[in-house]
Amino acid sequence: MNLEILTPEKKLFSGEVYGVQMPGVSGSFEVLEKHAPLVSALKAGRVKVLKDKQHTSSYTIQGGFVEVLNNKVTVLVEGAEAVE
């Protein structure tokens, strides 16, 4: 599936991924391929990008929203930075 992480200033990540874990306002959740359509608010926390079953990367976010539609995940956040 395709993932984009966007801030008002720039596109932080764009590419094909296995899955993504996000901090929802009611608790963390994970989106994998062929997930049902979804719109959810996100709280400040960490987004974990599962590039494949062994490789991951993480981003600290300030909060925002996520939309899942047609195997594309769009994360819109106020601010974010990569975690090394």
The first five atom37 places (N, CA, C, CB, O) and aatype in JSON, in Angstrom:
{
  "aatype": [12, 2, 10, 6, 9, 10, 16, 14, 6, 11, 11, 10, 13, 15, 7, 6, 19, 18, 7, 19, 5, 12, 14, 7, 19, 15, 7, 15, 13, 6, 19, 10, 6, 11, 8, 0, 14, 10, 19, 15, 0, 10, 11, 0, 7, 1, 19, 11, 19, 10, 11, 3, 11, 5, 8, 16, 15, 15, 18, 16, 9, 5, 7, 7, 13, 19, 6, 19, 10, 2, 2, 11, 19, 16, 19, 10, 19, 6, 7, 0, 6, 0, 19, 6],
  "atom_mask": [
    [1, 1, 1, 1, 1],
    [1, 1, 1, 1, 1],
    [1, 1, 1, 1, 1],
    [1, 1, 1, 1, 1],
    [1, 1, 1, 1, 1],
    [1, 1, 1, 1, 1],
    [1, 1, 1, 1, 1],
    [1, 1, 1, 1, 1],
    [1, 1, 1, 1, 1],
    [1, 1, 1, 1, 1],
    [1, 1, 1, 1, 1],
    [1, 1, 1, 1, 1],
    [1, 1, 1, 1, 1],
    [1, 1, 1, 1, 1],
    [1, 1, 1, 0, 1],
    [1, 1, 1, 1, 1],
    [1, 1, 1, 1, 1],
    [1, 1, 1, 1, 1],
    [1, 1, 1, 0, 1],
    [1, 1, 1, 1, 1],
    [1, 1, 1, 1, 1],
    [1, 1, 1, 1, 1],
    [1, 1, 1, 1, 1],
    [1, 1, 1, 0, 1],
    [1, 1, 1, 1, 1],
    [1, 1, 1, 1, 1],
    [1, 1, 1, 0, 1],
    [1, 1, 1, 1, 1],
    [1, 1, 1, 1, 1],
    [1, 1, 1, 1, 1],
    [1, 1, 1, 1, 1],
    [1, 1, 1, 1, 1],
    [1, 1, 1, 1, 1],
    [1, 1, 1, 1, 1],
    [1, 1, 1, 1, 1],
    [1, 1, 1, 1, 1],
    [1, 1, 1, 1, 1],
    [1, 1, 1, 1, 1],
    [1, 1, 1, 1, 1],
    [1, 1, 1, 1, 1],
    [1, 1, 1, 1, 1],
    [1, 1, 1, 1, 1],
    [1, 1, 1, 1, 1],
    [1, 1, 1, 1, 1],
    [1, 1, 1, 0, 1],
    [1, 1, 1, 1, 1],
    [1, 1, 1, 1, 1],
    [1, 1, 1, 1, 1],
    [1, 1, 1, 1, 1],
    [1, 1, 1, 1, 1],
    [1, 1, 1, 1, 1],
    [1, 1, 1, 1, 1],
    [1, 1, 1, 1, 1],
    [1, 1, 1, 1, 1],
    [1, 1, 1, 1, 1],
    [1, 1, 1, 1, 1],
    [1, 1, 1, 1, 1],
    [1, 1, 1, 1, 1],
    [1, 1, 1, 1, 1],
    [1, 1, 1, 1, 1],
    [1, 1, 1, 1, 1],
    [1, 1, 1, 1, 1],
    [1, 1, 1, 0, 1],
    [1, 1, 1, 0, 1],
    [1, 1, 1, 1, 1],
    [1, 1, 1, 1, 1],
    [1, 1, 1, 1, 1],
    [1, 1, 1, 1, 1],
    [1, 1, 1, 1, 1],
    [1, 1, 1, 1, 1],
    [1, 1, 1, 1, 1],
    [1, 1, 1, 1, 1],
    [1, 1, 1, 1, 1],
    [1, 1, 1, 1, 1],
    [1, 1, 1, 1, 1],
    [1, 1, 1, 1, 1],
    [1, 1, 1, 1, 1],
    [1, 1, 1, 1, 1],
    [1, 1, 1, 0, 1],
    [1, 1, 1, 1, 1],
    [1, 1, 1, 1, 1],
    [1, 1, 1, 1, 1],
    [1, 1, 1, 1, 1],
    [1, 1, 1, 1, 1]
  ],
  "atom_positions": [
    [[0.84, -1.18, 0.0], [0.0, 0.0, 0.0], [0.89, 1.24, 0.0], [-0.96, 0.0, 1.22], [2.07, 1.17, 0.34]],
    [[0.31, 2.35, -0.38], [1.06, 3.59, -0.47], [0.82, 4.44, 0.78], [0.67, 4.38, -1.74], [-0.31, 4.56, 1.25]],
    [[1.89, 5.02, 1.32], [1.81, 5.87, 2.51], [2.41, 7.23, 2.21], [2.53, 5.22, 3.71], [3.48, 7.33, 1.61]],
    [[1.72, 8.3, 2.65], [2.27, 9.65, 2.6], [2.11, 10.26, 3.97], [1.57, 10.52, 1.51], [1.03, 10.2, 4.57]],
    [[3.2, 10.87, 4.49], [3.14, 11.63, 5.74], [3.43, 13.08, 5.36], [4.17, 11.09, 6.82], [4.51, 13.4, 4.88]],
    [[2.44, 13.95, 5.6], [2.52, 15.34, 5.15], [2.39, 16.31, 6.33], [1.43, 15.63, 4.12], [1.58, 16.1, 7.23]],
    [[3.21, 17.36, 6.31], [3.08, 18.48, 7.25], [2.76, 19.72, 6.41], [4.4, 18.69, 8.11], [2.85, 19.66, 5.18]],
    [[2.38, 20.83, 7.03], [2.12, 22.04, 6.24], [3.36, 22.5, 5.46], [1.65, 23.16, 7.16], [3.23, 23.16, 4.43]],
    [[4.56, 22.17, 5.94], [5.79, 22.63, 5.3], [6.3, 21.71, 4.21], [6.85, 22.8, 6.33], [6.85, 22.17, 3.21]],
    [[6.13, 20.37, 4.39], [6.77, 19.46, 3.44], [6.16, 18.06, 3.49], [8.26, 19.38, 3.71], [5.38, 17.73, 4.38]],
    [[6.55, 17.25, 2.51], [6.21, 15.84, 2.48], [7.34, 15.11, 3.19], [6.01, 15.3, 1.0], [8.48, 15.13, 2.74]],
    [[7.03, 14.47, 4.31], [8.04, 13.81, 5.13], [8.36, 12.4, 4.64], [7.6, 13.77, 6.57], [9.5, 11.95, 4.74]],
    [[7.34, 11.71, 4.13], [7.54, 10.34, 3.64], [6.53, 10.06, 2.54], [7.41, 9.3, 4.8], [5.38, 10.48, 2.62]],
    [[6.97, 9.34, 1.52], [6.07, 8.89, 0.47], [6.65, 7.6, -0.1], [5.89, 9.98, -0.64], [7.81, 7.57, -0.51]],
    [[5.85, 6.54, -0.13], [6.33, 5.3, -0.7], [5.46, 4.11, -0.36], [0.0, 0.0, 0.0], [4.48, 4.22, 0.38]],
    [[5.84, 2.97, -0.92], [5.13, 1.72, -0.67], [5.59, 1.13, 0.67], [5.37, 0.71, -1.82], [6.78, 1.09, 0.96]],
    [[4.62, 0.68, 1.49], [4.93, 0.11, 2.8], [4.09, -1.15, 3.03], [4.67, 1.14, 3.92], [3.1, -1.4, 2.34]],
    [[4.52, -1.93, 4.01], [3.8, -3.13, 4.43], [2.65, -2.74, 5.37], [4.76, -4.13, 5.14], [1.57, -3.33, 5.32]],
    [[2.9, -1.74, 6.24], [1.89, -1.3, 7.21], [2.37, -0.07, 7.95], [0.0, 0.0, 0.0], [3.5, 0.38, 7.78]],
    [[1.48, 0.48, 8.78], [1.83, 1.66, 9.58], [1.07, 1.61, 10.9], [1.52, 2.97, 8.8], [-0.12, 1.3, 10.94]],
    [[1.78, 1.93, 11.99], [1.18, 2.0, 13.32], [1.09, 3.45, 13.73], [2.01, 1.17, 14.37], [2.05, 4.21, 13.58]],
    [[-0.09, 3.87, 14.27], [-0.32, 5.27, 14.58], [-0.97, 5.45, 15.95], [-1.19, 5.9, 13.52], [-1.67, 4.56, 16.43]],
    [[-0.74, 6.62, 16.59], [-1.34, 6.91, 17.9], [-2.71, 7.58, 17.74], [-0.41, 7.81, 18.73], [-2.79, 8.8, 17.67]],
    [[-3.77, 6.8, 17.69], [-5.13, 7.37, 17.62], [-5.52, 7.99, 18.95], [0.0, 0.0, 0.0], [-4.92, 7.68, 19.98]],
    [[-6.51, 8.88, 18.93], [-6.92, 9.54, 20.17], [-7.52, 8.55, 21.17], [-7.93, 10.65, 19.86], [-7.52, 8.81, 22.38]],
    [[-8.04, 7.42, 20.7], [-8.61, 6.4, 21.6], [-7.67, 5.22, 21.81], [-9.94, 5.9, 21.05], [-8.04, 4.23, 22.44]],
    [[-6.44, 5.32, 21.28], [-5.48, 4.24, 21.41], [-4.75, 3.99, 20.11], [0.0, 0.0, 0.0], [-5.22, 4.4, 19.04]],
    [[-3.63, 3.32, 20.19], [-2.84, 3.04, 18.99], [-3.54, 2.02, 18.1], [-1.44, 2.53, 19.38], [-4.27, 1.16, 18.58]],
    [[-3.31, 2.12, 16.8], [-3.87, 1.16, 15.86], [-2.92, 0.99, 14.69], [-5.26, 1.61, 15.37], [-2.01, 1.79, 14.48]],
    [[-3.14, -0.08, 13.94], [-2.27, -0.41, 12.81], [-3.11, -0.57, 11.56], [-1.47, -1.71, 13.1], [-4.22, -1.1, 11.6]],
    [[-2.58, -0.11, 10.44], [-3.24, -0.25, 9.14], [-2.34, -1.11, 8.26], [-3.53, 1.14, 8.48], [-1.16, -0.82, 8.09]],
    [[-2.93, -2.17, 7.7], [-2.21, -3.04, 6.77], [-2.89, -2.97, 5.4], [-2.18, -4.51, 7.3], [-3.91, -2.3, 5.24]],
    [[-2.32, -3.67, 4.43], [-2.86, -3.66, 3.08], [-4.34, -4.05, 3.04], [-2.05, -4.61, 2.2], [-4.78, -4.92, 3.79]],
    [[-5.09, -3.41, 2.16], [-6.52, -3.65, 1.94], [-7.39, -3.35, 3.16], [-6.74, -5.1, 1.53], [-8.42, -3.98, 3.36]],
    [[-6.96, -2.38, 3.99], [-7.73, -1.96, 5.16], [-9.01, -1.26, 4.69], [-6.89, -1.01, 6.08], [-9.03, -0.63, 3.63]],
    [[-10.05, -1.39, 5.47], [-11.32, -0.71, 5.17], [-11.12, 0.81, 5.2], [-12.42, -1.13, 6.17], [-10.23, 1.29, 5.9]],
    [[-11.92, 1.57, 4.46], [-11.82, 3.04, 4.49], [-11.96, 3.56, 5.93], [-12.9, 3.68, 3.58], [-12.75, 3.04, 6.71]],
    [[-11.18, 4.58, 6.25], [-11.11, 5.08, 7.62], [-10.65, 6.53, 7.63], [-10.16, 4.21, 8.47], [-9.78, 6.91, 6.85]],
    [[-11.23, 7.33, 8.53], [-10.71, 8.66, 8.84], [-10.65, 8.72, 10.36], [-11.62, 9.83, 8.22], [-11.62, 8.4, 11.04]],
    [[-9.48, 9.13, 10.9], [-9.31, 9.14, 12.35], [-8.43, 10.31, 12.77], [-8.71, 7.82, 12.84], [-7.54, 10.72, 12.03]],
    [[-8.7, 10.83, 13.97], [-7.83, 11.85, 14.56], [-6.63, 11.15, 15.2], [-8.6, 12.73, 15.61], [-6.75, 10.04, 15.73]],
    [[-5.49, 11.81, 15.16], [-4.27, 11.3, 15.77], [-3.82, 12.23, 16.88], [-3.14, 11.13, 14.72], [-3.94, 13.45, 16.76]],
    [[-3.3, 11.65, 17.97], [-2.74, 12.47, 19.04], [-1.22, 12.5, 18.88], [-3.14, 11.92, 20.44], [-0.66, 11.76, 18.07]],
    [[-0.57, 13.34, 19.64], [0.89, 13.41, 19.61], [1.46, 12.05, 20.01], [1.42, 14.53, 20.56], [0.95, 11.4, 20.92]],
    [[2.5, 11.64, 19.32], [3.1, 10.35, 19.61], [4.02, 9.92, 18.49], [0.0, 0.0, 0.0], [4.63, 10.75, 17.82]],
    [[4.12, 8.61, 18.29], [5.05, 8.07, 17.31], [4.31, 7.27, 16.24], [6.1, 7.19, 18.0], [3.47, 6.42, 16.54]],
    [[4.64, 7.55, 14.98], [4.15, 6.77, 13.85], [5.26, 5.82, 13.45], [3.72, 7.69, 12.64], [6.39, 6.25, 13.21]],
    [[4.94, 4.53, 13.4], [5.93, 3.52, 13.03], [5.59, 3.01, 11.63], [5.97, 2.35, 14.07], [4.52, 2.45, 11.41]],
    [[6.51, 3.21, 10.69], [6.32, 2.78, 9.32], [6.97, 1.41, 9.13], [6.92, 3.82, 8.32], [8.17, 1.25, 9.36]],
    [[6.17, 0.42, 8.72], [6.66, -0.93, 8.49], [6.95, -1.06, 7.0], [5.63, -2.02, 8.99], [6.06, -1.36, 6.21]],
    [[8.22, -0.83, 6.63], [8.59, -0.87, 5.21], [8.46, -2.27, 4.64], [10.01, -0.35, 5.01], [8.06, -2.45, 3.49]],
    [[8.81, -3.27, 5.44], [8.55, -4.68, 5.15], [8.55, -5.38, 6.5], [9.63, -5.3, 4.14], [8.51, -4.71, 7.53]],
    [[8.61, -6.68, 6.53], [8.48, -7.39, 7.82], [9.71, -7.24, 8.71], [8.22, -8.84, 7.58], [9.64, -7.57, 9.9]],
    [[10.85, -6.76, 8.17], [12.06, -6.58, 8.98], [12.48, -5.12, 9.16], [13.19, -7.35, 8.37], [13.14, -4.81, 10.15]],
    [[12.14, -4.23, 8.25], [12.65, -2.86, 8.27], [11.55, -1.87, 8.63], [13.26, -2.5, 6.91], [10.47, -1.86, 8.05]],
    [[11.87, -1.02, 9.62], [10.91, -0.01, 10.06], [11.6, 1.35, 10.17], [10.28, -0.4, 11.43], [12.83, 1.44, 10.22]],
    [[10.79, 2.4, 10.19], [11.28, 3.74, 10.53], [10.18, 4.4, 11.35], [11.63, 4.58, 9.24], [9.02, 4.01, 11.28]],
    [[10.56, 5.39, 12.14], [9.61, 6.04, 13.03], [9.66, 7.56, 12.88], [9.88, 5.65, 14.48], [10.69, 8.14, 12.53]],
    [[8.51, 8.18, 13.15], [8.38, 9.63, 13.12], [7.63, 10.07, 14.36], [7.66, 10.1, 11.82], [6.62, 9.45, 14.72]],
    [[8.09, 11.12, 15.01], [7.38, 11.71, 16.13], [6.45, 12.77, 15.56], [8.36, 12.31, 17.2], [6.89, 13.65, 14.82]],
    [[5.15, 12.68, 15.9], [4.19, 13.64, 15.36], [3.56, 14.46, 16.48], [3.1, 12.91, 14.56], [3.57, 14.06, 17.64]],
    [[3.02, 15.62, 16.11], [2.36, 16.5, 17.07], [0.85, 16.29, 17.12], [2.66, 17.95, 16.73], [0.18, 16.84, 17.99]],
    [[0.33, 15.51, 16.21], [-1.11, 15.28, 16.16], [-1.64, 15.69, 14.8], [0.0, 0.0, 0.0], [-1.03, 16.49, 14.1]],
    [[-2.79, 15.14, 14.43], [-3.37, 15.45, 13.13], [-4.45, 14.45, 12.78], [0.0, 0.0, 0.0], [-5.23, 14.03, 13.63]],
    [[-4.49, 14.06, 11.5], [-5.52, 13.15, 11.0], [-4.91, 12.14, 10.04], [-6.64, 13.93, 10.31], [-3.85, 12.36, 9.47]],
    [[-5.61, 11.02, 9.87], [-5.22, 10.0, 8.9], [-6.45, 9.62, 8.07], [-4.6, 8.74, 9.6], [-7.56, 9.53, 8.6]],
    [[-6.23, 9.4, 6.78], [-7.28, 8.91, 5.9], [-6.76, 7.65, 5.22], [-7.7, 9.99, 4.85], [-5.65, 7.63, 4.69]],
    [[-7.58, 6.58, 5.25], [-7.25, 5.34, 4.56], [-8.34, 5.13, 3.5], [-7.17, 4.1, 5.57], [-9.52, 5.06, 3.82]],
    [[-7.92, 5.04, 2.23], [-8.87, 4.88, 1.15], [-8.18, 4.24, -0.04], [-9.49, 6.23, 0.75], [-7.13, 4.71, -0.48]],
    [[-8.76, 3.16, -0.57], [-8.24, 2.48, -1.77], [-6.76, 2.11, -1.66], [-8.44, 3.36, -2.98], [-5.99, 2.35, -2.59]],
    [[-6.38, 1.52, -0.53], [-5.0, 1.07, -0.31], [-3.98, 2.2, -0.28], [-4.61, 0.08, -1.38], [-2.8, 1.99, -0.55]],
    [[-4.44, 3.42, 0.04], [-3.55, 4.57, 0.22], [-3.82, 5.17, 1.59], [-3.76, 5.64, -0.91], [-4.97, 5.4, 1.97]],
    [[-2.74, 5.42, 2.34], [-2.83, 6.0, 3.68], [-2.2, 7.39, 3.61], [-2.11, 5.1, 4.76], [-1.04, 7.53, 3.25]],
    [[-2.99, 8.41, 3.98], [-2.49, 9.78, 4.0], [-2.55, 10.27, 5.44], [-3.33, 10.71, 3.05], [-3.61, 10.33, 6.05]],
    [[-1.37, 10.63, 5.98], [-1.26, 11.13, 7.35], [-0.97, 12.63, 7.26], [-0.14, 10.37, 8.16], [0.06, 13.04, 6.73]],
    [[-1.89, 13.45, 7.78], [-1.74, 14.91, 7.79], [-1.5, 15.35, 9.23], [-3.0, 15.62, 7.19], [-2.36, 15.16, 10.09]],
    [[-0.32, 15.93, 9.49], [0.03, 16.29, 10.87], [0.56, 17.72, 10.93], [1.07, 15.31, 11.44], [1.09, 18.25, 9.96]],
    [[0.39, 18.34, 12.11], [0.86, 19.7, 12.34], [2.38, 19.8, 12.24], [0.41, 20.19, 13.7], [2.9, 20.76, 11.68]],
    [[3.06, 18.82, 12.75], [4.51, 18.8, 12.71], [5.0, 17.38, 12.96], [0.0, 0.0, 0.0], [4.34, 16.6, 13.64]],
    [[6.16, 17.06, 12.39], [6.71, 15.72, 12.56], [8.2, 15.75, 12.27], [6.0, 14.69, 11.64], [8.7, 16.61, 11.54]],
    [[8.9, 14.81, 12.86], [10.33, 14.65, 12.54], [10.7, 13.19, 12.64], [11.23, 15.5, 13.47], [10.13, 12.44, 13.44]],
    [[11.67, 12.81, 11.82], [12.13, 11.43, 11.81], [12.88, 11.11, 13.09], [13.02, 11.18, 10.6], [13.59, 11.96, 13.63]],
    [[12.72, 9.88, 13.58], [13.43, 9.4, 14.75], [14.53, 8.46, 14.25], [12.45, 8.66, 15.77], [14.26, 7.51, 13.51]],
    [[15.76, 8.73, 14.65], [16.89, 7.9, 14.2], [17.04, 6.68, 15.09], [18.2, 8.71, 14.2], [17.94, 5.86, 14.88]]
  ]
}
